[in-house]
Amino acid sequence: MAHIIKSNYIFPTVVYEFVYKANDQLKDIIKNEPLNINTNGFGNFSFSKDINLHNKKEYRTLANKILETSQEVCDICEYEYTSIEITNMWLNVSKDQTYHSPHTHSNNNFSGVWYPLEFEEIPLTFIDPRPQNNMWSPRKKNPNVLTASQIAFSNKKDSGFIFPAWLKHYVPASNSRRMSLSWNILVRGQYGEPNTLQNANI
């Protein structure tokens, strides 16, 4: 006989998934995008020289898809907002044995990644933001989302993910070339409750 009448999930961290299929023209543009070598200390990958790809007409349809999907996320969260904008969008390229160490995306509300091409599976891995979760951890019969300290998502072709920008994530070392497109999202509007001296118009 079951004794639990309800499971209440509190303070959830949600990773939203979507699908976008690029046409051959966009795939060719992505493959030939000029690159810089990363020097920011977060890994030894390369990224596009242009970090505002959303402003280029070739990426406009993709950028619109990202904005529309981000609006859905905000509506699910029931945020009040005046507008949503992409603050940066760039291409990541990892070669053999390159990695992207754990990091967050400051000064944004959401971040995202999308995989335009088929590559060896190198998962995008998220780290549990609750430091207390690993302080007392009974052995598990099977891994599951209720007890995991890290959750990985496959880099399937055409798949995309949107997640809180504060959620720490990384990509382990690859055994071959890998490409992904990333972006940041800023939600414009009123922050905080009025007349609290802790509110702002962003």
Secondary structure, DSSP 8 states (H G I E B T S, - for coil): ----------S----EEEE----HHHHHHHHT--EEE--SSSBS-EEES-SBGGGSGGGHHHHHHHHHHHHHHHHHHT---SEEEEEEEEEEEE-TT--EEEE--TT-SEEEEE--S------EEEE-S-GGGGSS----SS--TTT-SEEEE---TTEEEEEETTS-EEE---SS-EEEEEEEEEEESEES-TTSSS-EE-
